Amino acid sequence: MSLMKLLEQAGGGQGLAQLASQFGIDESKASELSGLLAPAIGSAAKQQAQGGGLGDLLGSLKGEGQGALFDDPAQAASPEGQAQGMAFLENLMGGSEGAQGLAENAAEKAGVDVSTVMQFMPAIAGMLQGGMQKQMPDTEVDGLMSSLGGGGGLGGMISGLMGGNSGSGPDLSMLTNMLDADGDGSIIDDIMGKFMK
């Protein structure tokens, strides 16, 4: 299931509408913003993994500590939920500059005020982290993390994330499917070129 599909299921299918209402964004604009942000977050996660940060990424998906942010949009929109979402985002994007750049690009493309996007985006990120935690059982995360410790595991995992799993290394299909972008990639290219380190 892609990140966008995951978002559409948040809060019992009402998550995006409730976040839009919470932040005073028109529902169609919230949907447009989500369509920009979810693929960018997925792409940033993929880049982090391919750049040697797969262990960090898997660590952020372990447990269900953020599961409530997926189930309850009000928690995702709370100051604590936004702080958690921003921490997840900054970890993926190599710092606050990348997250700020993503917000500015998304705001410009969707025609929404950047300060509103800077509140909406971390709530979406927290919701996604919670959703991914609920989608990936700890046993699977533990298995992937233990593969990292083994000899040639990392090469196979990275090639699996790149879509070239030759049967060697662990099965990353669930993670890869989630991180695959549903968008046209243009905003992702803008952001990744400018901000990803």
Sequence and secondary structure as in RCSB ss.txt:
>XXXX:A:sequence
MSLMKLLEQAGGGQGLAQLASQFGIDESKASELSGLLAPAIGSAAKQQAQGGGLGDLLGSLKGEGQGALFDDPAQ
AASPEGQAQGMAFLENLMGGSEGAQGLAENAAEKAGVDVSTVMQFMPAIAGMLQGGMQKQMPDTEVDGLMSSLGG
GGGLGGMISGLMGGNSGSGPDLSMLTNMLDADGDGSIIDDIMGKFMK
>XXXX:A:secstr
  HHHHHHHGGGGTHHHHHHHHHT  HHHHHHHHHHHHHHHHHHHHHHIIIIIHHHHHHHHSSSTTHHHHH HHH
HHSHHHHHHHHHHHHHHHTSHHHHHHHHHHHHHHHT  HHHHHHHHHHHHHHHHHHHHHHS HHHHHHHHHHHHS
TTHHHHHHHHHTT   S S   HHHHHHHS  S SHHHHHHHHHH  
